[in-house]
Amino acid sequence: MKFINYLESMTGVGIYPLTSLIIFFVFFIGVAFFIIFGSKEYFNTLSNLPLNSSNDTLTPNTKGYDEVTK
């Protein structure tokens, strides 16, 4: 028996594609809001992180991404 036959015999199987689409859409919108409304200093710090060689930039930021230390 093929896999498609198992799916056709299940009741309510149509909810799974819709659920996955909704999860993807919510995640995509969340990432878009994070990028649009995120702190520019935070993104600049992240973009320069591989280029910085001082030990000051290697300490984790415990204040949150809005308050970037320099």
C-alpha positions, -999 to +999 in steps of 0.1 A: +000+000+000+013+034-009+018+063+015-009+084-002-035+057+006-027+060+043-032+098+041-065+095+023-079+071+049-071+094+078-098+118+089-088+154+094-055+151+076-061+184+058-054+204+089-017+196+088-008+216+057-028+245+070-012+243+104+023+243+090+015+273+067+003+292+097+034+284+118+056+294+089+037+327+084+038+336+121+076+329+122+082+349+091+063+379+104+081+376+138+115+377+121+104+406+099+093+426+130+125+418+148+146+431+118+124+462+112+120+473+148+153+461+162+180+483+175+204+495+148+233+496+173+227+459+181+228+449+144+259+471+138+276+454+168+267+419+154+279+428+119+312+441+132+317+412+157+339+390+134+361+420+126+367+431+162+398+416+178+396+432+213+385+411+243+358+437+252+335+426+225+337+389+235+318+395+268+281+386+266+256+414+267+234+407+297+214+439+294+194+428+264+197+437+227+183+473+232+212+484+253+244+476+234+276+483+252+305+497+233 
